[in-house]
Amino acid sequence: MHMTRASTHHLLAAVLLAITSSAARGEATYVNTGTGIIWYGVSADGSVAAGSNSNFYLVYTATSGVRAAATRNWSSANTGVSWDGRYIAGGVQNSSASNRWQIARGDRNNETWTACGDLGISMSGEGSSASGSSGDGSTLFGLAWTTRGNALACTWRQGTGIQSLGTSVPDRSTRANGSDVDGTVVVGWQDGLTGFRQGCIWNNGVQTLLFFANGEPAPEALACSADGSVVVGRGNESNSFHAWRWTAQTGIVDIL
């Protein structure tokens, strides 16, 4: 179900690893950005980070430090940033949709936010919420409510709008957690009949469920590589709670 989400693939709160030009020499700088912050994503060169605290979506740069980008959706802390650092994923209240909270894209070039819509249903005032942004910033992903108590993974694409990725288990929820560079491949979870989340991949909207080698469902997928060929996720008792890595060639392999 849809709760504030601070998954293990996110950067640690309060400490940000800022990768600068010195990274080419194997160096990095750790910056203490304060308490109560979770950083969810960084640009490709490490110069821009996106995160949140209890009240705001936040952006960090070395020149400006930590700045509030927008008031945070009450139920969704997740955010993300495009590889060039321009676009931020988050949420805003849309006055044109009865003030429902919706997935939104912030543009750092002009400091504006654009509400990206929902599927016409809301839960406690929320129509949709973002989990992050594709690398090129063209696609936001997350979930959107469809009936009270159920939500479905969705994407918003520039020029296309918001679309549901659906569910393969009737009356059960899904969510998108990550994507490849342009949003063609999206990864996340599918609620099963018993309520447990199973990792899955949507490739051009077609869902594939993920299983361990022993046939047990793998828990949720959290992120994937730029081309979508490598997927990583969290473990459970079936694999001794090890993180895992998936490719079409190897299937799921534990990361010890």
Sequence and secondary structure as in RCSB ss.txt:
>XXXX:A:sequence
MHMTRASTHHLLAAVLLAITSSAARGEATYVNTGTGIIWYGVSADGSVAAGSNSNFYLVYTATSGVRAAATRNWS
SANTGVSWDGRYIAGGVQNSSASNRWQIARGDRNNETWTACGDLGISMSGEGSSASGSSGDGSTLFGLAWTTRGN
ALACTWRQGTGIQSLGTSVPDRSTRANGSDVDGTVVVGWQDGLTGFRQGCIWNNGVQTLLFFANGEPAPEALACS
ADGSVVVGRGNESNSFHAWRWTAQTGIVDIL
>XXXX:A:secstr
       TTS  TTEEEE  GGGGGT  EEEE  SS EEEEE TTSSEEEEE SSEEEEEETTTEEEEEEE  TT
    EE TTS EEEEEEEEGGGTTEEEEEEEETTTTEEEE   SS  BTTBSEEEEEE TTSSEEEEEEEEETTE
EEEEEEETTTEEEEEE SSTT  EEEEEE TTSSEEEEEEE TTS EEEEEEETTEEEE B TTS B   EEEE 
TTS  EEE   GGGTT EEEEETTTEEEEE 
